[in-house]
């Protein structure tokens, strides 16, 4: 594992550290040592059973007290094939970072911005400056807008919004600004209707 980390750039190592909520300071050797130590300390992953849900990490694999909606979406063969193809394409898609993202922390936290300027190395497609967003990087149109699990996401702000959701093909995503008390009511109502909540919190 350490040899694999040595082949990676400092920027790539910092991305892994950021995902693991580990410090980003130090030289490359320090970053590699920190990642190796974190991997050694991590418990071995158990193989999921058939009744457990596996998707992009939004879903909590551990049993949440009172939660009963764990169903998978009802998908036809075309949608299943499109989702599988999109997942394979995503593995080959480069990461899109804006110009000078490695120089300024505020830029590393922001999303993609198209490069401008006559002398911009990224705009002129210099390979060492990162990939440009292009039409060719688009994914399968049939699966566009679908959650990796296959559900259509529906934004929910209150319990009334749950009434129009089809549990077989749609799943709820609670709005960012919804408070804890209202979230608890939404979760309870979603359990009653058999609706899956994609961003369910453990502490509610």
C-alpha positions as CSV (number, residue, x, y, z in Angstrom):
1,X,0.0,0.0,0.0
2,X,2.8,2.4,0.8
3,X,4.4,1.8,-2.6
4,X,1.1,2.8,-4.2
5,X,1.0,6.0,-2.2
6,X,4.5,6.8,-3.3
7,X,3.5,6.8,-6.9
8,X,0.8,9.4,-6.3
9,X,1.2,13.1,-6.4
10,X,1.0,15.3,-3.3
11,X,-2.3,16.7,-4.5
12,X,-3.7,13.3,-4.8
13,X,-2.5,12.3,-1.4
14,X,-4.1,15.4,0.1
15,X,-7.4,14.5,-1.5
16,X,-7.3,11.1,0.2
17,X,-6.4,12.7,3.5
18,X,-9.2,15.2,3.1
19,X,-11.7,12.4,2.5
20,X,-10.5,10.7,5.7
21,X,-10.6,13.9,7.7
22,X,-6.8,13.7,8.4
23,X,-4.3,16.7,8.6
24,X,-2.9,17.9,5.3
25,X,0.3,19.4,6.5
26,X,3.8,18.0,6.1
27,X,6.0,16.6,3.4
28,X,5.1,13.8,1.0
29,X,6.6,11.2,3.3
30,X,4.5,12.5,6.2
31,X,1.4,12.3,4.1
32,X,2.2,8.7,3.0
33,X,2.9,7.7,6.6
34,X,-0.3,9.2,7.8
35,X,-2.4,7.3,5.2
36,X,-0.6,4.0,5.9
37,X,-1.2,4.4,9.6
38,X,-4.9,5.2,9.0
39,X,-5.3,2.1,6.8
40,X,-3.6,-0.1,9.4
41,X,-5.9,1.3,12.2
42,X,-9.1,0.9,10.1
43,X,-11.1,-2.3,11.0
44,X,-11.4,-4.9,8.2
45,X,-14.6,-4.5,6.2
46,X,-17.2,-7.2,6.4
47,X,-18.8,-8.6,3.3
48,X,-22.3,-7.2,3.0
49,X,-25.2,-9.6,3.0
50,X,-27.9,-9.7,0.4
51,X,-30.4,-7.7,2.4
52,X,-27.9,-4.8,3.0
53,X,-27.9,-1.8,0.8
54,X,-24.8,-0.8,-1.1
55,X,-24.6,2.5,-3.0
56,X,-22.5,5.7,-3.0
57,X,-22.2,6.0,0.8
58,X,-25.3,8.2,1.5
59,X,-27.0,5.3,3.1
60,X,-26.2,4.2,6.6
61,X,-25.4,0.5,6.6
62,X,-25.9,0.3,10.4
63,X,-29.4,-0.2,11.6
64,X,-31.0,3.1,12.6
65,X,-33.5,2.7,15.4
66,X,-37.1,3.1,14.2
67,X,-36.1,3.1,10.5
68,X,-38.0,0.6,8.3
69,X,-37.7,1.9,4.7
70,X,-34.7,0.1,3.2
71,X,-36.3,-1.0,-0.1
72,X,-34.6,-0.8,-3.4
73,X,-36.1,1.0,-6.4
74,X,-38.1,-0.9,-9.0
75,X,-36.1,-0.6,-12.2
76,X,-36.4,-2.0,-15.7
77,X,-33.6,-3.6,-17.5
78,X,-32.7,-0.5,-19.6
79,X,-32.3,1.6,-16.5
80,X,-30.2,-1.0,-14.8
81,X,-27.9,-1.3,-17.8
82,X,-27.6,2.5,-18.0
83,X,-26.7,2.8,-14.3
84,X,-24.0,0.1,-14.7
85,X,-22.6,1.8,-17.8
86,X,-22.6,5.2,-16.0
87,X,-20.7,3.7,-13.1
88,X,-18.0,2.3,-15.4
89,X,-17.7,5.6,-17.3
90,X,-17.3,7.5,-14.0
91,X,-14.2,5.5,-13.1
92,X,-12.5,6.9,-16.2
93,X,-13.6,10.5,-15.7
94,X,-10.9,12.8,-14.5
95,X,-11.3,15.2,-11.6
96,X,-12.1,18.7,-12.7
97,X,-10.3,21.4,-10.7
98,X,-10.3,25.1,-11.4
99,X,-7.2,27.0,-12.3
100,X,-4.7,27.5,-9.4
101,X,-6.7,25.3,-7.1
102,X,-3.5,23.9,-5.6
103,X,-2.1,27.4,-4.8
104,X,-5.0,28.9,-2.8
105,X,-7.1,27.0,-0.2
106,X,-10.3,29.0,-1.1
107,X,-10.0,27.8,-4.7
108,X,-9.5,24.2,-3.7
109,X,-12.8,24.2,-1.9
110,X,-14.8,25.7,-4.8
111,X,-16.2,23.9,-7.8
112,X,-15.2,24.0,-11.5
113,X,-14.7,27.3,-13.2
114,X,-13.9,27.7,-16.9
115,X,-10.4,29.1,-17.4
116,X,-10.0,32.5,-19.0
117,X,-7.1,34.6,-20.2
118,X,-4.9,34.6,-23.3
119,X,-2.0,32.9,-21.5
120,X,-4.0,30.4,-19.3
121,X,-2.2,27.1,-19.5
122,X,-5.4,25.2,-18.5
123,X,-7.4,27.0,-21.2
124,X,-4.7,26.1,-23.8
125,X,-5.0,22.5,-22.6
126,X,-1.5,22.0,-21.2
127,X,-1.7,18.4,-19.9
128,X,-0.1,19.2,-16.5
129,X,-2.7,21.8,-15.7
130,X,-5.6,19.4,-15.4
131,X,-8.6,18.4,-17.6
132,X,-11.2,20.7,-19.1
133,X,-14.9,20.0,-18.8
134,X,-16.0,18.9,-22.3
135,X,-19.0,17.4,-23.9
136,X,-17.2,14.1,-24.3
137,X,-17.2,13.6,-20.5
138,X,-21.0,13.4,-20.3
139,X,-22.6,10.3,-18.9
140,X,-25.5,8.1,-20.1
141,X,-28.5,10.2,-20.9
142,X,-30.9,7.4,-19.7
143,X,-29.5,7.5,-16.2
144,X,-29.0,11.3,-16.0
145,X,-30.2,12.8,-12.8
146,X,-30.7,9.4,-11.0
147,X,-29.1,8.6,-7.6
148,X,-26.5,5.8,-7.9
149,X,-29.1,3.5,-6.3
150,X,-31.5,4.2,-9.2
151,X,-33.9,6.4,-7.3
152,X,-35.1,9.7,-8.6
153,X,-34.3,12.3,-5.9
154,X,-37.1,14.5,-4.6
155,X,-36.2,17.5,-2.4
156,X,-38.3,17.5,0.8
157,X,-38.8,20.5,3.1
158,X,-41.7,19.2,5.2
159,X,-44.0,16.1,5.7
160,X,-46.5,17.3,3.1
161,X,-43.9,17.0,0.4
162,X,-43.7,13.2,1.1
163,X,-47.3,12.6,0.1
164,X,-46.5,13.1,-3.7
165,X,-43.5,10.7,-3.7
166,X,-43.7,7.2,-5.3
167,X,-41.8,4.9,-3.0
168,X,-41.0,2.4,-5.9
169,X,-39.1,4.9,-8.0
170,X,-38.4,8.0,-6.0
171,X,-36.6,8.8,-2.7
172,X,-36.5,11.8,-0.5
173,X,-33.6,14.1,0.2
174,X,-34.3,16.5,3.1
175,X,-33.4,20.1,2.5
176,X,-30.2,21.5,4.0
177,X,-32.0,24.2,6.0
178,X,-34.5,21.9,7.7
179,X,-34.1,21.9,11.5
180,X,-33.7,18.8,13.7
181,X,-37.2,18.7,15.1
182,X,-38.8,18.9,11.6
183,X,-36.3,16.3,10.3
184,X,-37.5,13.9,13.0
185,X,-41.1,14.3,11.8
186,X,-40.1,13.8,8.2
187,X,-38.2,10.6,9.1
188,X,-41.2,9.2,11.0
189,X,-43.6,10.0,8.2
190,X,-41.2,8.6,5.6
191,X,-41.1,5.3,7.6
192,X,-44.8,5.1,7.7
193,X,-45.1,5.6,3.9
194,X,-42.1,3.3,3.2
195,X,-40.1,6.1,1.5
196,X,-36.3,6.0,1.6
197,X,-34.5,9.1,2.9
198,X,-31.1,9.4,1.1
199,X,-29.4,11.8,3.6
200,X,-30.8,10.5,6.8
201,X,-28.7,11.6,9.8
202,X,-27.7,9.2,12.6
203,X,-28.3,11.7,15.4
204,X,-32.0,12.3,14.5
